[in-house]
C-alpha cells in the first residue's frame, strides 16, 4: 500500500490520508469543499461546494495515477436530499460513464459543509 499526499487537494484534518493506493486501485478519503490554496470552504451553495469537492477528488486521483474517467465507485454524502438534483447536475459534469454510486443525506458533515465525496478508481497505465 502507498499513501497519497498532494498539495493540489486539502490536507487531511484528522488521522487519515488523502488517499491510498493498493494493487491497481486508488481510494480517496472523503473530500469536502475546502479550497487547497486558501484553506477556506468554497462557497455556500451545493453547486459551488460540489464542484470544489469534485476538484479535490480529481487532484487526489491524479496524484495516485487515476483519473475521473477511471472511477469505478463513488460515495456521496449531502446535507439535504432537497439538493439532490442540483448536486447531480454538477456531479455529471465531472464524472462520466455512470460508475457505481451511493448518495445519502446525512445530519452533519465536517465543518458543516453541504457535501463530501469519496471515490475508488482504477490506476491508468
N, C-alpha and C positions, 0 to 999 in steps of 0.2 A: 504494500500500500504506500501511497505517496500523498502528502498533504499539499493542497493548492494554496498559494498566497500571492495575491496580486494587488497592486495599488490602484488598479482600474475599478475595483469594487470596494465597498466599505469594509474596514477591518471588523473582525468578529467582536461582538460586545460581551462575550462570555467565554466560557471554557470549551470552545469548539473552533473548528477551522472553517474557512470559506467554502471549502470543498475537499473531496478526497478522490483519488484515482485508485481503482482496484481492477485488475485484469484489463479489459478493454472498455471500462465504463468510468464516467465521471459522475459523481454525486455532488450536487451543490447543497450547501446548507440553505435554509430559508433566507431569501433576500428581501429586505424591506426597502422602502424608497428613500434611502439615505444617499445623498449626493456624495460620492467619494472625495470630491475636490473640496467641498465646504464642510462636510460632516453634518449638514442640516437635512431635515426632511424636505423632499421636493414637492412643493405644492400642497394643496388641501382638497383636491378632488380625486375621485377614484381614477380618472383618466391619467392625470399627471403622475399620481403615485404608482399606478400600474406600469406606466411607461418607464419610470426610473427603476422599479423593481426588475423589470424585464431587461433593462440595460445592465443591471448588476448581475443578473443570471448569465447574460451573454458574456460578460467580462470573465466570470469565473469559469464558464465552459471553455472559452477560448484559451485561458491560461492553462487549462488541463488538456488541450488538444482536441476539444469537441466543438461543435457549432450548434446554432439554434436549429439547423436542419437535421441534426443527428439526435435530437431529443426523442427518447422513447416513452418517457412518462413525466408528467408534472403533477405537483400537488399545490393547489392554490387555496389560500385562506383569505377570506374577505370579511370585513367587519359588518357588512349589511347586505343581505341577499337582494335587497332592492337595487343594488349596484351591479347585479349580475350581467345585464345586457350591456351596460357601458364598459364593464370590465372585459367582456368577451370581444367587444369591438377593438380594444387596444391589443388584447392577447392575440387575436387572429392576425393582426398586422405584423406581429413579431414571430409567431410560431405557426409554421405551415405544416401541412401533411397530417394533421389531426393525430398527434401522438395520444397515447392513453393519458387520462387526466382524472383527478379528483378535485372538486371545488366545493369547499364547505364554508359556511358562515360561522364565525367564532365570536365569543363575547368580547375579548380584548386581545390586541396584538402588541408586541413590543413598541414602546414609545407612542402608543395609541395611534399607530398608523392604520390606514384603511385596507392594506393588502400586504401579503407576504407570499412569495413564490419559491418553490424548490423544484429542481429538475434532475433527471437521470438521463444521460446522453452517452452515445457510443463515440469513442475516440475515432477521429477521421485519420486514416493513414493514406 
